[in-house]
């Protein structure tokens, strides 16, 4: 293998793909989508039926708090092992896969599947690791996800890592080279998710990727992009699947405690399968993640917001403006002279305190219409946030550490990563 990869924390992986499955039924959207829309997951169940599917190997987060969640997890692990034993998979050893995802809007997003070294990843705010979280990691969300991963014989990724490659040196050259690659799949994604094509890179193409990635984290490039020649280089920023990658890290750290250090490098759990996407890909759009608060008095909550920020006022204005919807009401509330960079930080600081003192629950919602629909139900209120410019992402993480949790989403829910590739963890 090209030794350059070891300096990047990113490697080709032994990738598992189904041999003969109906790929449309095989692939399902990331488990953290449609958490407040159980009808979506019911439609997936009806589409999949008894066919081999990644649906049998994931736990939709809509079911994470089910009383029989331990039974769900045991069933998932059994399904994984069953697929391995039944020869459902074929393995592509030491491979990188170039993908083209046609989104629901018709735009094509380009990606690269490989694995990252979790020793090179840190979700601690202010970390100088090569691979960093972009948003605050909620530590309480990790233990239930550890229960899903810790005994799993394989992993399926929905983690998307971003590279800051304005000159398009890493992934974009592969588009013109796909004719020299081995095709591995080409199919339509279910539930309006668009379509997906994938090709296995040649060894020479993989070497080209390694060289281009190394160029991205050179001191000259750090100074050019961020004015920080001597700063610890940031190569990969987590775009999607922040808590999934943090969970993989925790599982690996737990294994290190009971494994001799000389064996750490050979642990399959030391690595995690990911998709890498250029932050400058034209199809990649940053959308805000809205908030819906359940089980509250909306009018009382808005008054509390104004108390929390004494200079806040109804209507649009200078500062951070946030739209709201509750039963029979819509409007805007503005906080002038905010103390943080982004409106999501202003809103989340209030919500965290309010729910702690008054009860209620918050969910993180993709899409204006769904936020308005859920917010308009009795006892709920929806808050809609403005989008963050994607050019702000790497500079903010380099300068300030992480963003507030659930700051942005990369595209619509149906355009999220679908589970397709897998990798052995045992």
N, C-alpha and C positions, 0 to 999 in steps of 0.2 A: 504493500500500500504506500502511496505517496506520503512521506513523512510530514509534509506541510500541514496535512489535516490535523496532526496531533497538536500543532501550535494554535489551531483555530477552535478547538473544542467541538469540531464538527467532522463527521465521518460518513463514508458509505456504510450501509447496514445490510444485514441478512433479512431481506424483506419477504414476508409471506403474503401471497395473493391466492384467491380461490382458483381452483383448476377449471371447473365447469359450471360455476354458479350463474344464475340469471343476475347480472351485475346491477340491474335497476332495483331488484329486491334485496340484493346483498348490501348496498350502500344506504346508510341512513344518516341524517344530519346530527351535528354535535349535540351531546346529551344535555347541554345547558341552555338549549333553545326551547321556546314555547312552554316555559315552565308554568304559566298560568292559563294555558290552552290545552287541556287534556284531550280535546277533540282532535288535535293534530296527531298526537301519538296514537290515538285510536285508529285514525285513518292509516297510519303507517302499519299498525298491526294487521289491518284488513288487507293492505297491499301485499305484505310479506307472506301471510298465511303460514304454511309449513316449510317454506323454502329456506335453504341456508341463508343466513343474514347476520350482519353485524348487530342487528337489533337484539339478538339473543346473547350478545357478549358485552352489552353496555347497560348502564343503569340510568335511564332518563332522570334528570334532577327533579322532575315533577313527582318522582316516586321516592326521592331520597329520604323523606321523613315518614314513609309508610310504616305502620306498626310491624309489618312482616318484612322489613327491609333486609334482615339477615337471610331470610329464605330467598329473596331476590338475588342476593349476592352469591349464595351457594349455587343457585341455578345458573348464574352467569359463568361461574368457574367450571361447573360441570359441562356447560355447553362448549366452552373453550376447549376443554380437554377432549370432549367428544369429537369436535371438528378435527383436532390434531390426530386422534386415534383412527378416525374414519378416512383419513387421507384427503380431506376437503382442500387442504392447502398445497401449493407448490412454493418452493423457496428460490428467491433470486439472491445468491450470495454476494456480499460486498458490493452492494448496488446503490446508485443514486437514480431517482426517477424524476424526469422532467414532466411537469403536468401543465395542461391548458384547461382551465375551468371556464366554460361559457356560463355567465351568470344569468339570472332571470331578466336582466335588462339588456342582454345580448352582448355585453362587453366581455372580453376574454382576459382573465387573470392568469398570470404565469407563476409557477411555483417549482420548488425543488424539494424532493423528499429525501431525507437522510436522518442521521441520529446525532444527538449532542451528548457531550460528556457532562454529567451532572456535577462533577468536581469543578467545572468551569462556570457553573451557574450559581447565582446567589440572588434571593429575593429580598434581602435586607436593604432597607432604604439607604442610599448613599454608598452602596457597594461599588467596588472597582472591578468587578468580575467582567469577563468578556461577554457573558450572557446575563442580562439583568431583567428584572420585572419592570414594567412601565407603570403599574398601578399598585396601590397598597394591597398587600396580601392579608386577608382576614384569617388569622391563625385558627379561629374556631371552625372554619370551613374545611380544614385539612383532615382532622381525624376521621370523619365519616367517609371521606374519599379514600383515605388510607385503607379502610376496611375493604373497599372494593378492589384495590390494586394489590395489596400485600400478598395474597395467596393466588393471584391470577397467573396462569401459565403463559399468557401472551398479553401484549398491550396493543391497543388501537389508538392512534393519536388524533386529537383535534387541535393540538397546539400549532399555532402559526407564529413563527419568528420573523421579525422584520429586519432587513438590512437597509442602511442609508446609502444608496448607490445611485446618486443623481446622474452619473455618466453611464449607467446601465452596462456595467462590465461583467457581471456575474451570471445572471439568469437570461437576460435578453439575447446574448449571442447564441444560446441554445435553440432559439426559435427557428433560425435558419438552418440549424444542423440536425433537426429531428429526422430528416430523411435517412441519416446515417445510423440512427438508433433503432433498437428493437422495440416495436410497439408492444405494450402490455395490456392496455384496455382502451375502450372507446364506447361510451354508452350514455344513455339519458338518465338523469337523476330523478328520483320520484318526488312527488309533492311540489312540483314547480321549481325544483332546484337547479334547472339548467342541464348542462351536460359536462362530461369529463373525459379527457384523453390523457394517456400516459405513455412515456417511452423510457427505456432503460439506457442510461448514458454509456458510451464506450469508455475504456480506461483513459484514452487520450483526452476525452471531453471532461472526465472527472479531474484529471490533472489541471486542465484549464480553469475549472471552478476553484480548485485549491489556490492556484496562483492569484486569481482575481480577488478572492476573499482575503488573502494575505495583504494585498494592496490596500484594501479598505481600512485596515487597522494600523497602517503605518503612521509614524509620528507626523509626517508631512501631510497626510490626509486628515488627521485629527486637527492639525492647525488650520488647514484650509477650510474645513467644514465648521469647526466650533471655536477656533481661536485658542485651542488648548493643546499646544505641542507636547507638554509634559504630563498631561492627564492620562490616567489609565484608560486604554482604548475600550470603547463600547462597540462590539461587532454585531451582536444580536440583541434586539429588544423584543420582549414578548408582546405580540399583538393580540392573540386570542389564546385562551386556555391557560391563563395565569395560574389558577388554582390547581389545574391538572398537572402542570409542570412542577409546582411547589409540592404536590402530593408525591410525584415520582422522586423528587429530591428527598423528602422525608422518609420514604420507604428505603431508599438507598442508604441514608444516614443510619436508619435502624439496623440494616444488615451489617454495616461497617462495625457496629458495636459487638457483633457476635462472629466476626470473620477476621482472620489474621490479615494484617495490612498487606502482606505479600500477595494475597489473593484478591485484593480490591479491584485491580485492573481487569480481572477475568470475570467479574460479576456481571451478568447480563443486565441487572438492575442499575448498574452504574450509568447506563445510557437510556435515552428516551427518543423515540421516533417523533420527528417534527416535519412540518412543511415550512420552507423558507420562502419569503416573498419580498420583493423590493418595495420599500416604502413609496417609491416614485412610480410604481406601476400605474398606468392610466386608469385601469379598471378598479383600482383600490380606492374606495371612498370612505372617509371617516364619518360616521354618523353618531350623534349623541345617544347615550343610553338614558332613557327617561326613568322617572320614579313614579310608582303608584303606591300610595299608603292605604292600607286596609284597616278597618275596625277603629275609625276615629271620627270625631265631629269636625268636618272640614272647615267650617267657619271659625271654630275655636282654634284650629291649627293655624289658620292664616293670621289670626290675631296674635298668636304666640310667636309667629315668624316676625311680626312687626315689633314685638317686645324684644325678641332676641337681637334684632338689628334695628335699633331705635330710629335710624335715619331712613329705613325702608318705606316705600310708598307705593300705592296702587298705580298701575299704568306703566308705559314704557318710559325709559329715561337713560341718562348716562350712568354707566356702571354695569352691574350684572342684572339682566332682565330675564325673568323666568315666567313662562306661561303656566296657568293652572286651569284645571277642569274639575268640577264636582257637580253633583246633581242639580241641574237647572242653572248652573253658573259657569262662565268662562271669563278669564281676565289675565292680567299680567301684574307681577310685583317686581319692583326694582330696588336693588341695594346700591346706593351711590358709594363711591370711594371704598370698594371692597378691599379686604386685607389679603386675599389670596389671588392667584393668577386667573383661575377659571371659575365660571359660574357654578359648575358642579361641586367645587370645593365649598363655596358659599352655602349651597343648598344642603349638601350632605352633613356639614357640621351641625346645622340646625336639626335635621331629621334625626341624627344619632342621639342628640340630647333629648329631643321631644319624645321619642319612642321609649327611651329609658325612663323618663319621668311619668309618661301618660299611658304607656302600652300601645298596642297596635303592631302591625307588621308592614315591612316595605318589600316590594319586588322591583326588579330592574327590567325594564320593558324596552323592546326594540320596536320603533315605529310610532308615528304620531297617532294614527287612527286607533290602534289598539290601546294606547295610553288614554285617549279621550273616552273610548268605549268603557274601559275598566274604571277610569276615574269618575265617570258619570253615575256609577251604581251607588245605591245608598250606603253610607258609611265609608266611602272611599274618596280619595282625592288624587288626581294625577298631576304631576309636575313635568313640563316639557323643557328641555335644556337646549341651548344653542350648540352647534357643532364646533369642535376644535379643529383648527387647521393642521393637516398632517405634517407640515413643515415645522411645527412647534415641538413635535414629539421627542426626537433625539436630543435637540438642544436643551429641552426642559429636563429630561432625565439626566443628561450630563451635568447640568448646572444645579438642579434642585433635588435630585433623587427621584422618587416615584411621584406619579400623579395620584389624585384621589381615586379610590377604587371605583370600578365601573364608570370610567370617564368617557370612553368612546367605544364604538363598535365598528368593525370593519365591514360595512355593508349591511344589507337586510338579513333578517334571520334565515330566510331560505337560501341565501348565498353563502352561508357559513360553510366551513369544511365539513364534508361528509366522510364518515369512516369507510375506508377502503383497504388500505395496507395494514398489516400487522407485523409484530416481531416477537420472538420468544423472550420470555422473562426468566425462564427456568433452564 
